[in-house]
Amino acid sequence: MGPIRALVFDFDGLVVDTESPAYASWQEIYSEHGHELTIAAWADAIGTIGGFDPVAHLEELHEAPLDGDALRARRLPRHMELTDAEPVRPGVQAYLDEARVLGLAVAIASSNAGEWVHSHLERVGLSQGWAAIECADGDASVAKPEPHLYEAVLSKLGITGTEAIALEDSPNGIAAAKAAGLFCVAVPNPVTVNLRLFGADVVLPSLEVMPLSDLIEYASR
């Protein structure tokens, strides 16, 4: 590792736990039809675009065609209601504050849409101070697990992967960060905590358990 010059945050499930509302809102739809949406099935949807089609999967379980557009339209308000109740995840603000003190750039690499990321950053009071925010904006070809979003962030910051630490919550995100050459820290949320996160360099139950300065020292060994 070179000297650490930047932190690159995933957004969904890492800065704000939007993953739990996304899963819960589909789980409610499944329950209405007498079925369960398992984490194992849902896992492919996390941190990417098009990894899993919940309507197609529900149709398979239900053994009958369903009105997917109607289901998605009914689920969306519930998803937004649950998401809008989610605060910044523990330790994120402290990392941002410490990064500022240490003179590190902070950035976001997200497979979601820029409008979604910016709106929730505004909602939780974190809209300022980002050196770069790269989002897939519906383009599956650049979404994680591909490294493109991380590579775009590194290019904007003018640094290499060995000079940055990625903070991720999912296997797709970890794969993207590692492919771009970053040291990767996995910080799972309630949805991803039992997923296969072994590709990360270190797994923390919360950013609160390790100050940023200690993490940088660990990453620099």
N, C-alpha and C positions, 0 to 999 in steps of 0.2 A: 504494500500500500504506500502511496505517496502521502504527503501532508493532506489532511482532510480540509476541503474548502467549501463543501456544500452538503446539505441534507436534501434528499428528494423524497417527498411524502406521497404515498398513494392517498387517494381521498376517501372513496367509499369503504367504510368499515375500519378505516385507520384514523383519519381526522375526525370524522363523524360516523357513528355506526348506522349507516343507511342499509347495511346488509340485513340486519335483523328485521326491520320493517318490510323490506322487499320479500324476504322469505315468509314472514308471518302473514302478509297480505295474500300471497298465493296459497299458503297453507289453509287459510280460511275458505278460499274458493274450493280447494280440494275437499275439505271437510263437509261443505255443503252438498257435495256429490257423493259422500260416503267413502272417501279415500284419504290416504295420508301422503303428503309430499315429504319424502325423507331427505335428510341432509345429504345422504349419499347421492341421490338423484340430482338434487339442487346444486351440488358442488361445482358441476361443470359450468354453471352460469356465472359463478362469482369471479369478478375481476376481468371479464372479457366481454365480447359481443357475440351473440349467437351460439354460445356453447351448449345451450339447453333450451328446448321449446316446451314450456310448462303446459300449454294447451294441448299439444300433440301427445305429451306424456299422459295427461289426464284422460284424453280420448282413448288411449291404449288401456288404461286401467278401467275406464268406464265401459269400454267395448261398445261405444256408440259415438257418432259425430256430435260435436258441440259448436255453439256459436262463439268462436274465439274472439271476434271483435267485441261482442257484448260482454264476455267475461273480462277482457282487458279493460274495457271502459268502466265496468262496475268496480273492478279492483283498484283502479288508479286513485280515486279519492281516498280510499282507505290507506293505500301506500303513502300518499302525501300526508295524511293526518298523522300517521305513526312517525314518519320521518321528521316532520316539523316539530315533534316533541323531543327529538334527540339532541343532546348537548354535545359540545366538544368532548372527545374521549379523554380519559385521565392521562395526564402527563404531556399532552400535546402542547398546551400553552407554555409549560415550563421549558420544553425543548426549544420552542420558538424564541422564548426570552433569552435562554442561554446561548442559542446560536447567534443572536444579535450581539450579545456581549462578546462572544468569541470572534465576531467578524465573519461568520459563515453565511453564505448565500442559502436561502431556502426556496424550494421549488416544489411543484406538484406534477406528477405524471399519472393521468387517470384515463381509464378506458371508457369513462362516461362522457357525456356531452359538456362542453364548456359552459353552456347556460345553466345546467344543473349544478356544476361545481361552484361557479361564481355566485349563484343565488343562495346556496347554503353557506358559503363563506361569509356572505353579507349577513345572513340570518344570525350566525353565531359570533359575529364581530371579528372575523379574521380575513377581511377582504384586502387588507393592506400588507405591504412588505414582501410580497413574493417576487423573486427575481425572474421566475418563469413558471408558466402554467401551461402544460401541454395535454390536450385531450383528444380522444379518438373521434369524437363527434360523428358517431355512427359508421365509421369506416373500419370494418372488421379486419382489414388487411394490416392496419397499424396498431390494433388493440393488443393488449397483453394476451397470451404469453410471448408475442413478438417483442423484440427489444426497441422498436422504433420510437416509442414515446420517451423512453429514457435517453436514447441517442439524441433525440431532438432537444431535450433539456440540457444535456451535456454540451451540445453544440452552441446553444444560446448562452451558456455560462462560460464557454471557452475553456472547459476543463476535460479531463479524461475520467473514465470510470473509476480508476484507482484513487481519485481525489474526492469521491463522493460516497455517502452512505445512503442506501435506500431503506425506507421504512414501509413494510408491506404486511398484508394480513391473509393472503391467499396463495395457493400453489401457482396460479397463473401469474400473479404479480411477482412472486419470487423468481419464477423462470425468466420473466422479462428482465428483471434487474440483474440477475446473474449473467444472462446472455449479453448484456451491455457492459459487463465488467465491474459492477458495483459490489461493494460489501453490502450484504442484505440482512436486515433485522426483521424477523417476523414478530408481529404483535397481534395475535389472533383476537377475534371478537367472539361473542357467544355462538355465532353460526360457523365460524371457521376453526374453532378451538380443537376439534377432533379430526381435522383434515391433515393430510400428509404435508407437513411443513418442513421436512428434513432437508430440503434444498437450501434453506436459509443458513447463514453463517452463525446466527445465534437466534434463539427464540425467547422472547420475554413475555411474561403474562400481562405486563402493563409497562408503559414507558416510565411509570412512577418508581419502578423497582431499580432503575439504573440511571443516574444523572448522565446528561449528555457528555460531560467531560470524561467520565469513566468509560462510556461506550467508545468514544474516540480513541482513548488509550488502548482499549481492547482491540479495536479494529486495526490499530496501527502496529500491532505486534508482528 
